[in-house]
Amino acid sequence: TRRSSDLPSGDPDPAGHLSPAQIDALAAELDGLRDEVLATRGAADAAYIRRIIAVQRGLEAGSRLVLLFSKHKGAWVVGTAGLSVAKILENMEIGHNVMHGQWDWMRDPAIHSSTWEWDNAAPAAMWKHSHNEIHHTYTNVIGRDNDLGYGILRVDEDQRWHPVYLAQPVWNVLNAVVFQYSIALYDLELARYLKRRGRHTDAERERFRRDALGVARKTGRHVLRDYVLHPLASALVSGSTRSTMTANLTANLARNLWTNAVIICGHFPEGVATFSKASIEDETRGEWYLRQMLGSANISGGPALHLMSGNLSHQIEHHMF
């Protein structure tokens, strides 16, 4: 018999009406659907991702060239808009999905989860551990899925309350503004490391030092590119130092706000279920599918929304498959 979630709120199990046989039948049907879709992958799909990567890189390069003349208002607007879209495409439709292994079947070493490094402050290896291995395994399990509020937001009534959450509206805005750096610190598990200060093994200290250095180096490269080299090139070409710097700042802000909005809307809206640790003991394949469906939310919209969200507008399907 399926176990209820046993959460303090006492909310009923939204799948409690299903029998074990029905849940097993659901799993078989969804496994079949997955296999059916995987069998259709081919040249058209490979051409799609290569085209998207080429478009993104061309758009970024073209936008950076336009921004060399950013002291002219038109160039600033066009270049900033293009760079914003390029950064969002790279993070969402390309980087996120490539690092998930979505394109590993192509066996192209240039578009593979083991080699891809995205344009984000969080190093790929750290992100894949916290996101692919932990979040997607323990989706919305309180005490196991750290993505439930990222340790700074209380997004469910069954999460333990603390007075610090009174300032949550402020934290939420600040987190959105600097989202790529928040994710880097989250993947670094900085708060957990500081909480256990003085009780780490030598191996844990060495791993944290190595990961922190990786974040610092990657952040340094981004700062150098966006706020030093690109503005400097603009200064040499047209004297557009400050305007190019603000263009890069605006594009990074747009990417951060958009990415944060997509993630918040796909994971934390009202109606999304959370689960206790006990509820996933000896979890069957069908129960796992149910947890992914009940613990995620889709976002309705047109083709542009789906593309710019990296198709995370189909968050439920993303978590199931």
Helices and strands as residue ranges (DSSP letters): H 20-38, H 43-66, G 67-69, H 73-89, I 90-96, H 97-99, G 104-106, H 124-127, I 128-135, G 149-151, G 163-167, H 168-177, H 179-188, H 190-195, H 202-224, I 225-229, H 230-238, H 241-267, G 278-280, H 285-294, H 303-308, G 312-314, H 315-320
